[in-house]
Amino acid sequence: MTLSILVAHDQQRVIGYNNDLPWHLPNDLKHVKKLSTGNTLVMGRGTFESIGKPLPNRRNVVLTHNQNFQHDGVDVIHSIGEIYNLPGHVFIFGGQSLFDKMIDKVDDMYITVLEGKFKGDTFFPPYTFEEWEVASSEEGVLDEKNTIPHTFLHLVRRKKN
């Protein structure tokens, strides 16, 4: 099993506002699709509800304390420990509390960093480049639909000596 984080944040680590994305960036949506298709996304119930439906062609897993929660096309788990029983490549997909709990446990992170500062009420936890090595960095292409400068980072946890 490979355990990764998949997230977009701005320069202040904002990831959301009013249970939605504070930006519109189709390049990032394509990036998420490319990475996660055929794999597993694990998200909290709030994140799932903000998306509104399971994302196609991948396993959607919702982590919730609500024992009665169910939704077509979604697998439900009720504890962090159950994440480790999921096969294949598992992407932690948000929100803030799930990122907070999992950032110290993942192997790598796929982060879209948006230049600029957006209004937000949910944040990605702090991280440093002492802990993470840049495996790849790719500037996002700007066009009429993608007007926010952005960089796709793949960070891999540094090995402790």
N, C-alpha and C positions, 0 to 999 in steps of 0.2 A: 504494500500500500504506500502510495505517495500522498502526503498531506501538504496542501498549498493554500495560501491566501490569494484571493482574487478581488481586487478593490481599485477604485479610482478615488483620489483625494486631491484637494487643492494645496496651496502652499502653507496653509494653516492646518492641514490634515482634516478639513471638513469633508464629510462623506454624505451628509444629508441635511435636509431642512423640511420640517413639517411632513415627515415620512415620505419624502420624495427626493429625487436628485435635484440639486440646485443649478444644474446646467443641462444643456442638450449637446451631446457629442456623439454623433453616429459612428465615428471611428472606434470609439471605446466599446460601443455595443457590438460591433463586428469583431473586435478583439476578444470580448467575452465569449461570443459564439464560437470563434475559432478554437479557443483554448478549451472550452468546457463541453463542446459537442462530443457525445460518446462517453462522457465521464459523469461524475457526481458533483452536484452543488448542494452544500449544506448551509441552510440559512435559518435565522430566527423567524418566528411567526410574523412579527412586524414587517420584516423585510419581504417575506412572501406576500403579505397582504398589500404592500406598496406596489409590488409587481402585478398582483391581481390574478395570475394564472401560472401554471407550471411552464417553464421554458422548454420548448420542444427538443427532442433528440438528445436528451440527457436525463439522468436520474435526479429528481428534485426531492430533497430530504428537508423536512421542517423540524427544527428542534423547538419544543414548547413544553411548558409545565402543564398546560391545559390537557388533561387526560381525555377530553371529549372532542378535541380538534381532529377533523378529518377533511380531506379535500380530494376530489378525483385527480389522479395523476401524480399524487404526492405520497411519499413514505414519511411516516411520522416517528420521531424518536423523542425521548423524554429526558435524556441525560447526555452529558459530554462524553461519557465513557462509551456510549453506543456508536460514536463516530468511528472509533478504532476497529469496529467490526465491519465497516463498509469496505467492499473490495475495490481495487483499482485506484485510479487517480481521483482523489477527493479534494474539492476546492471549498474552502470556507468562504462564504459569500456575504456575510454580514448578518446583522448589523453590529453596532458599536459594542454591545456587551459580549457577543460571540467573538469578535475580533480581540477584545480585551482578554478573554479566557484562553484563546488559542494561539496568540502571536508567539508565545514562548514554546509552543509545541510543534509548529509547522516546520517542514524542511526548507521551503522556499516561499517567495511572495511574488506575484505578478501584480505590479502597481502601475496604474496610469496616473501620472502626476500632471495635474492641470496648472498652468501658470495663472497667477492671479489669486484673488481672495474673494470667496463667495460667502454670502450669509448662510450660516449653518447652525444646527442645534445638535448634530451628532458628529463625532470625530473618530478618526483612526488613532490607535494608541501610538505614542512616541516610539521611534526606533532610531538606531544609530548605525553608521557605516563601520563602526568597530565590530558590531555583531553580524553585519550583513555585507556580503561581497556582491558587486554588480556583475552578474553573469552576462547580461546584455542590456543595451540601452538603445532605443530607436525613437527618433523624432517622429511625431505624428504629422501627417500631411494636412496642410490647411487648404480649405476650399470654401465654396459658398455655404456648405452645410456644416463644415467643421471649422469654426472661426476662433476657437480657443486654442492657443499654443499648448501642446501636450507632449509628454514623453512616456513611452512604454518601457518600464523597467522590469527586469527579472532579477530578483535578489535571492541569493543562496546563503543560508546560514553558514557563518565561518565556523570551522572546526576549532574546538577548544583544545589548547595545548596541554 
